[in-house]
Amino acid sequence: MFPSAAMGGSIDPIDPNRELGRKIYPGKKYEAPLSKLIPVPLPIELITVVLGTLASSKFGLKENYHITTVGYIPTGFPVPEVPPLWLLPKLIVDGLVIAIIAFSINISMASILAKKMKYKIDSNQEL
């Protein structure tokens, strides 16, 4: 018997953080019973966002309680325009760093698979 079980609580010996997960994300305890009744997964996160939006507009949280809200979100795509050219040096450096990291991950994965499947890789071919 586990100590917390003796005190009336329950800790899963396989996953002791399960109880913490239930406190942080309580939607999981509602999904299990409802999954037997509903054939599709219940989008708890979407329902939470919709309920929060409705509560914010119904109770006037921005006006009455000075709670910061996102406000107006424009629809559609913005008009295409040329990006500021002063950003190019920063983008080139960041792009090179990302390319080097992606290449090294790709080569390491290819090396692992080559060792597992017993074949040779050519790093020039992986480019």
Backbone as a ProteinNet text record, in pm:
[ID]
protein_1_A
[PRIMARY]
MFPSAAMGGSIDPIDPNRELGRKIYPGKKYEAPLSKLIPVPLPIELITVVLGTLASSKFGLKENYHITTVGYIPTGFPVPEVPPLWLLPKLIVDGLVIAIIAFSINISMASILAKKMKYKIDSNQEL
[TERTIARY]
84.6	0	89.2	54.9	134.5	91.9	185.8	153.6	34.8	25.7	-85.5	-218.2	-214.7	-338.1	-392.1	-301.3	-344.4	-412.3	-375.9	-435.3	-557.1	-599.6	-720.3	-692.1	-568.4	-533.6	-495.7	-464.7	-420	-307.9	-196.7	-85	-59.9	-52.7	-26.1	122.3	160.7	302.6	375	302.4	364.2	388.5	291.2	301.3	260	354.2	317.6	271.8	301.6	259.7	118.5	51.9	-82.6	-177.6	-166.9	-254.2	-226.8	-100	-64.4	-122.4	-116.9	-172.6	-321.7	-391.9	-536.5	-566.6	-479.8	-503.1	-473.2	-369.2	-332.6	-429.1	-465.1	-553.5	-673	-776.4	-890.9	-977.7	-956.1	-1038.3	-1028.6	-916.5	-898.3	-1001.5	-1039.3	-1134.8	-1275	-1302.6	-1432.4	-1432.8	-1314.6	-1308.8	-1337.6	-1289.1	-1303.5	-1450.2	-1533	-1673.2	-1750.5	-1719	-1792.4	-1750.4	-1629.7	-1584.5	-1667.6	-1732.5	-1819.1	-1952.2	-1991.4	-2119.6	-2108	-1993.6	-1975.4	-1873.4	-1904.1	-1811.2	-1687.4	-1688.7	-1573.7	-1508.3	-1378.9	-1312.8	-1372.3	-1382.4	-1437.7	-1326.6	-1336.5	-1229.8	-1241.5	-1191.2	-1201.7	-1136.6	-1021.4	-951.5	-1036.3	-1097.5	-1182.2	-1304	-1363.9	-1479.5	-1439.3	-1320	-1271.6	-1253	-1195.9	-1176.1	-1309.9	-1404.6	-1536.7	-1606.8	-1602.8	-1666.4	-1599.3	-1467.9	-1396.4	-1430.3	-1442	-1479.1	-1620.8	-1712.4	-1851.1	-1860.4	-1788.1	-1790.2	-1732	-1625.3	-1563.2	-1658.1	-1729.5	-1821	-1949.3	-2001	-2127	-2111.8	-2002.9	-1985.1	-1902.8	-1860.6	-1786	-1657.4	-1577.6	-1456.9	-1359.2	-1353.1	-1260.7	-1306.3	-1435.1	-1485.4	-1500.9	-1558.4	-1590.1	-1470.2	-1383	-1274.7	-1135.5	-1129.5	-1003.5	-910.1	-969	-890.5	-848.9	-721.5	-670.5	-719.7	-776.3	-820.8	-746.5	-755.6	-685.1	-742.4	-871.6	-933	-967.7	-970.2	-1009.7	-899	-937.4	-845	-893.6	-812.4	-858.6	-869.3	-965.4	-983.7	-913.2	-887.6	-825.8	-674	-612.6	-468.4	-426.5	-311.3	-263.8	-215.3	-207.3	-160.5	-11.7	31.1	173.5	258.6	373.3	465.9	608.4	702	843	886.2	951.2	995.6	1108.2	1129.4	1237.4	1373.1	1450.6	1577.8	1683.1	1667.8	1766	1761.2	1656.8	1646.2	1728.5	1767.5	1835.2	1960.8	2053.5	2171.6	2135.5	2036.5	1994.8	1929.4	1849.8	1783	1881.7	1983.7	2083.1	2158.3	2198.9	2270.8	2181.1	2058.7	1966.6	1936.9	1920.3	1894.2	2010.1	2134.2	2251.2	2259.3	2231.2	2234.1	2129.9	2009.9	1903.6	1940.9	2001.8	2041.4	2148.4	2244.7	2350.8	2292.9	2204.2	2142.7	2058.1	1978.8	1895.2	1981.5	2092.5	2181.1	2244.5	2287.4	2350.5	2250.4	2127.1	2023.8	1996.3	1989.3	1963.4	2075.8	2201	2314.8	2316.4	2287.2	2288.8	2179.4	2060.2	1952.8	1989.2	2049.4	2090.3	2198.2	2288.7	2394.2	2335.4	2239	2174.4	2104.2	2028.1	1958	2055.3	2167.1	2266.5	2330.6	2357.8	2416.8	2316.2	2190.4	2087.7	2059	2052.7	2018.6	2142	2260.5	2387.9	2411.1	2410.1	2448.9	2529.8	2597.5	2683.5	2606.7	2639.5	2580.8	2691.8	2656.9	2748.3	2691.6	2766.3	2712.2	2689.6	2765.9	2741.1	2608.5	2572.6	2446	2328.2	2349.1	2241.7	2208.3	2297.4	2269.6	2153.9
-117.6	0	124	219.6	341.1	440.5	525.9	616.6	706.8	761.8	852.7	778.7	650.3	571.8	548.3	537.1	519.7	645	761.5	887.3	927	840.1	870.4	919.8	950.7	995.3	877	903.9	794.7	844.7	773.7	804.7	682.7	704.7	596.3	562.7	438.4	405.7	408.6	391.7	397.2	541.9	629.3	769.6	857.9	894.7	974.7	1116	1164.3	1298.9	1301.6	1188	1183.7	1273.7	1271.2	1354.8	1502.3	1538.3	1676.4	1715.2	1623.5	1650.7	1674.4	1604.6	1625.4	1762.7	1811.4	1943.2	2053.8	2034.1	2136.3	2135.4	2019.4	2006.2	1920.6	1982.3	1903.7	1848.5	1886.6	1837.5	1688.3	1628.4	1484.6	1403.5	1449.7	1370.7	1377.6	1479.6	1487.6	1412.5	1398.1	1330.5	1181.4	1117	971.7	928.6	984.5	939.1	977.1	1095	1137.8	1062.7	1004.8	932.9	807.6	755.9	639.8	679.5	804.7	851.5	914.5	979.5	1053	978.5	953.1	875.8	953.7	1087	1168	1229.4	1261	1322.3	1460.4	1490.7	1617.7	1722.4	1832.5	1933.8	2026.8	1980.5	2056.8	2194.4	2201	2329.3	2429.4	2383.9	2472.2	2518.2	2427.4	2462.6	2565.4	2550.2	2645.5	2783.4	2791	2920.5	2985.5	2908.1	2963.5	3012.9	2934.4	2977.6	3101.3	3108.1	3227.2	3350.8	3334.5	3447.1	3493.9	3399	3435.9	3504.8	3454.1	3516.2	3656.3	3674.6	3806.8	3907.9	3866.3	3961	3980.7	3875.4	3885.2	3971.6	3951.1	4022.2	4149.7	4183.8	4306.7	4313.3	4210.3	4204.1	4316.8	4359.7	4466.8	4600.2	4630.8	4760.3	4765.4	4661.2	4663.8	4633.6	4543	4499	4530.5	4601.5	4644.7	4527.8	4418.3	4301.2	4319.1	4297.9	4314.2	4200.5	4237.8	4138.7	4161.7	4065.7	4076.4	4189	4206.8	4312.6	4266.9	4361.9	4334.6	4257.4	4149.8	4071.4	4082	4141.3	4157.6	4022.2	4013.4	3889.7	3901.3	3787.2	3786.3	3796.4	3805.3	3815	3959.8	3997.7	4134.4	4151.4	4275.6	4306	4272.4	4197.8	4164.5	4290.2	4291.3	4404	4352.8	4430.1	4392.7	4410.3	4308.5	4322	4425.7	4480.1	4577.7	4513.5	4578.9	4523.4	4522	4603	4603.3	4474.5	4394.5	4266.2	4154.5	4171.3	4064.4	4011.5	4094.9	4037.7	3950	3991.2	3910.9	3781.5	3787	3667.4	3568.5	3618	3529.1	3453.4	3522.7	3456.7	3352.7	3390.4	3295.5	3176.9	3203.1	3096.3	2998.1	3050.8	2962.5	2875.3	2932.7	2855.2	2743.9	2776.1	2675.6	2567.4	2607.3	2509.2	2414.9	2466.6	2381.6	2283.5	2331.8	2243.7	2136.1	2175	2078.1	1974.6	2018.3	1924.9	1827.6	1877.8	1788.2	1687.2	1728.1	1633.7	1530.3	1576.2	1485.1	1382.5	1425.6	1333.9	1235.8	1285.8	1194.1	1089	1127.6	1029.2	930.3	980	890.7	794.2	842	754.9	645.6	682.3	583.3	476.5	520.7	425	342.4	404.1	329.9	220.9	253.1	152.6	40.5	78.9	-20.1	-110.7	-51.8	-126.6	-176.8	-145.2	-192.5	-144.5	-12.3	45.1	171.1	220.4	337.7	460.8	573	699.5	790.2	877	978.2	1113.1	1187.6	1313.9	1414.2	1405.2	1495.4	1463.1	1336.7	1297.6	1342.8	1351.8	1390.8	1540.1	1617	1759.8	1775.2
0	0	0	-82	-93.3	14.3	61.9	172.3	144.2	22.2	-4	-10.6	-49.7	-54.3	85.7	182.2	320.6	373.2	319.2	364.2	282.2	194.3	118.3	-22	-55.7	-189.6	-275.4	-399.7	-486	-574.8	-574.8	-662.4	-747.7	-874.5	-967.1	-958.3	-920	-908.1	-1041.9	-1152.1	-1284.1	-1324.6	-1304.1	-1343.6	-1226.4	-1137.8	-1021.2	-1056	-1177.5	-1217	-1273.7	-1279.1	-1335.2	-1256.5	-1124.9	-1041.5	-1067.2	-1082.6	-1113.9	-1249.1	-1345.7	-1477.6	-1472.2	-1384.3	-1369.5	-1312.7	-1223.9	-1165.7	-1266	-1347.8	-1445.6	-1562.7	-1612	-1727	-1689	-1631.6	-1584.3	-1695.4	-1821.2	-1930.8	-1950.2	-1911.5	-1929.8	-1853	-1733.7	-1656.5	-1715.8	-1797.7	-1863.6	-1995.8	-2058.4	-2187.2	-2175.3	-2070.5	-2058.8	-2051.7	-1962.7	-1959.1	-2085.6	-2141.9	-2260.7	-2385.1	-2385.9	-2504.8	-2529.3	-2426	-2443.4	-2507.1	-2488.2	-2540.4	-2678.3	-2705	-2829.9	-2916.2	-3043.7	-3127.1	-3172	-3163	-3204.7	-3081.2	-3087.6	-2971.6	-2940.2	-2813.8	-2769.5	-2762.8	-2838.5	-2837.7	-2716.4	-2602	-2477.4	-2491.6	-2559.5	-2573.7	-2651.8	-2759.6	-2840.1	-2760	-2686.4	-2604	-2498.4	-2440	-2339.8	-2400.7	-2520.9	-2587.2	-2618.4	-2669	-2702.2	-2575.6	-2468.2	-2343.3	-2285.8	-2293.2	-2245.8	-2326.2	-2458.4	-2544.8	-2515.4	-2498.9	-2466.9	-2330.6	-2232	-2099.2	-2104.5	-2181.5	-2192.7	-2255.4	-2360.6	-2425.1	-2344.4	-2282.6	-2207	-2081.7	-2008	-1882.2	-1896.2	-2018.4	-2041.4	-1960.1	-1965.9	-1883.8	-1915.7	-2043.2	-2080.4	-2021.9	-2033.9	-1988.6	-1836.4	-1778.2	-1635.4	-1545.7	-1588.6	-1501.4	-1557	-1668.6	-1731.2	-1759.7	-1806.9	-1845.3	-1991.4	-2019.8	-2154.9	-2243.6	-2358.1	-2455	-2586.1	-2676.2	-2804	-2887.8	-2887	-2964.8	-3105.3	-3197.7	-3335.4	-3407.6	-3473.8	-3555.6	-3699.6	-3788.4	-3926.9	-3997.1	-4088.4	-4164.6	-4298.6	-4360.3	-4491.9	-4484.5	-4603	-4612.4	-4627.7	-4570.1	-4592.1	-4736.7	-4780.2	-4915.1	-4923.7	-5026.4	-5037.7	-5057.4	-4992.8	-5007.4	-4990	-5039.7	-5028.9	-4883.4	-4826	-4687.1	-4676.5	-4557.7	-4540.2	-4572.4	-4656.2	-4701.1	-4590.6	-4487.9	-4380.1	-4298.3	-4317.9	-4247.8	-4313.5	-4440.2	-4512.7	-4444.3	-4394.8	-4328.8	-4208.7	-4131	-4015.1	-4060	-4165.4	-4214.4	-4274.3	-4341.3	-4400.8	-4292.4	-4187.6	-4078.1	-4010.4	-3979.8	-3916.7	-4008.6	-4137.7	-4232.7	-4242.9	-4240.9	-4244.2	-4119.2	-4004.1	-3879.8	-3884	-3928.4	-3937.6	-4038.7	-4151.7	-4253.5	-4200.1	-4125.8	-4069.7	-3968.6	-3882.5	-3783.2	-3851.7	-3951.6	-4022.9	-4094	-4155	-4223.8	-4125.3	-4009.1	-3911.5	-3855.9	-3835.1	-3789.4	-3898.2	-4022.4	-4133.6	-4147.1	-4138.3	-4149	-4031.7	-3910.5	-3795.7	-3806.8	-3852.5	-3871.8	-3982	-4089.9	-4197.7	-4149.5	-4064.6	-4011.3	-3922.6	-3840.7	-3754	-3837.7	-3938.5	-4023.6	-4106.6	-4152	-4230.1	-4145.7	-4020.2	-3931.9	-3904.8	-3886.9	-3856.5	-3976.4	-4094.9	-4215.8	-4291.6	-4239.1	-4295	-4438.4	-4456.6	-4584.1	-4559.1	-4663.3	-4649.7	-4695.5	-4634.2	-4679	-4729.3	-4821	-4871.4	-4830.5	-4746.8	-4696	-4807.3	-4916.3	-5030.2	-5098.2	-5098.2	-5159.9	-5072.6	-4942.2	-4850.8	-4861.4	-4919.4	-4937	-5031
[MASK]
+++++++++++++++++++++++++++++++++++++++++++++++++++++++++++++++++++++++++++++++++++++++++++++++++++++++++++++++++++++++++++++++

